[in-house]
Amino acid sequence: MDIIYQVEKDLSVEEFRNLLIRSTLGERRPIDDSNKLEKMCKNADIMLTARFEGKLVGVARSLSDFVYATYLSDLAVDEAFQKLGIGKKLIAETKKLVQGKLILLSAPAAIEYYPKIGMTQFEYSFFLENLDDLK
């Protein structure tokens, strides 16, 4: 299967949204808010895509300083194309673009996937969703 991997700075919001839905990541992303999706695409430092016959089948969206830490915020692969190594290749291609650590928060269903491909699980992670939650 000939998958084309490339950085796409102008990935369309509609393509991104449709892939999120086809990957099940849409369950945890604001797929009904085009404004947020547009900003997610526009403000990403790295938008690495995987295409099969022109169709978007995978994306790795990252925020990075390029020298110390990169947060891989979205790793999505179309369910029809999963288990073909596309996610692993998207991670590898992202890592080639940056130095330092590549960091991600796993979706619950994928928590066993990342150690299998050689990523180290780290138990000390925190997040703050709402400012009002800060004490």
Sequence and secondary structure as in RCSB ss.txt:
>XXXX:A:sequence
MDIIYQVEKDLSVEEFRNLLIRSTLGERRPIDDSNKLEKMCKNADIMLTARFEGKLVGVARSLSDFVYATYLSDL
AVDEAFQKLGIGKKLIAETKKLVQGKLILLSAPAAIEYYPKIGMTQFEYSFFLENLDDLK
>XXXX:A:secstr
  EEEEE TT  HHHHHHHHHHHTGGGGS TT HHHHHHHHHH SEEEEEEETTEEEEEEEEEE SSSEEEEEEE
EE GGGTTSSHHHHHHHHHHHH  SEEE    GGGTTHHHHTT    S       GGG  
